[in-house]
Amino acid sequence: MNIEMREQTEDLFTYFLETRLTRDAYQWLCESGAEIQKGEKNGQLSRVFAQIPRYATKELLGAQDKAIQEMEAFIPGYNMGDWTVETLCRVWILAQVPGHDMGSYVTAIERLFMAAELNELVALYKSLPLLQYPEHWVRRCEEGIRSNMGNVLEAIMYHNPYPANYLPEASWNQMILKAFFTEKTVTRIYGLQTRLNPALKTTLADYVQERVAAGRSVNPELYRLLEG
């Protein structure tokens, strides 16, 4: 992500935070972010990440907000309409982590992944398009795809451009097959058509045959992909 995009993202996040948080909560978050910008100290990032639910609600941002549409305009596929205010605050805090040193940056974020509970994992996976050193997070994304936690899968799959932009073909194909297998709303997956490939079509065709043979229904989107 270039500097201009980061500045635009920061402006939109500031708008959301100012309009969704109380004055005290917004002040606490800004002060916490300013401290994190100075560098990781004694697990401060982890503490702030865990404390956010005390200050932020689980209210949805809402897909109709003009600012959400603006965000998707310059980060194609990135729609925050199904985010909670809590998730928004966590993703914003992640954006405050200094990224000039890859080792320190990766260590700080990886520490969060390793200790995260469900809602924290959701925020971490939704943040993937904004994290620095994007190629590093492919392994984490692949790990999330193997998860059986529905909320985690949806955080990766729905309105998240990271998988389409960075996953290798085999991992992408695995994600799409799992989306159908777990009956996710595949139309929310960014890049579903543009990353269609022969290996995926073969796998999906086999999956369709298995379902038909077992007398089970077939998602119409499967046929649309096979015809693509």
C-alpha positions, 0 to 999 in steps of 0.5 A, a space after each residue: 500500500 502506497 503512502 497516499 493510500 495509507 493517508 486516505 485509509 487513515 482519514 476514513 478510519 478517523 471518521 469512523 472512530 470519531 462518529 462511532 466512539 464516545 469522546 472518552 473512548 476515542 481519547 483512550 484509543 488515540 492515546 493508546 495508538 500514539 504510544 504504540 507508534 513509539 514502538 512495542 514496550 512490555 506487551 503494550 500492543 497485546 494489552 491494548 488489543 485485549 482492552 478494546 471491548 471495554 471501549 467499543 461496541 459490537 454495533 455494525 458499521 453498516 454497508 450504506 455508509 458513504 465512507 465505506 463505499 469510498 474505502 472500497 473505491 481505492 481498495 477494491 473488494 475491501 468492504 467494511 460494512 459487516 465490521 463491528 466498531 470493536 473490529 474497526 478499533 482493533 484494525 486501526 490499532 494494528 495500523 499504528 504499529 511501526 513498520 520500518 523494521 520488518 523483524 519487529 513488526 512481524 514479531 509484534 503481529 505474530 504474537 497477537 495471532 498466537 494468543 488471539 481469541 475468536 473476535 481478535 482473530 476476526 480482526 486480525 484476518 480482516 486487517 490482512 489487506 492493510 498489514 505491511 509486508 503482505 507476502 509474509 501473511 500468506 501462511 497465516 491466511 492459509 492457516 485460517 482457511 484450514 480453521 473450522 471456525 465460521 467467523 474466521 473463515 468469513 473474515 478471510 473470505 468475505 469482502 477481503 481482497 487479500 486472498 485473491 491478491 496474494 494466495 498461491 493457486 493451490 491455497 486459493 482453490 482450497 479456499 473456494 472449495 471449502 467455501 462451497 463445502 461449508 455453504 458460505 455465501 460465495 458471491 461475497 468472495 472478491 476475485 471469484 471469477 478473475 482467479 478461476 483456473 483449470 485446476 479449480 474447475 476440475 475440482 469443482 466439477 468433481 464436487 458437483 458430481 459427488 453431490 449429484 450422485 448423493 442426491 444433494 442440492 448444488 449451489 447454482 454458483 458452482 454451475 456459473 463457475 464451471 461455465 465461466 
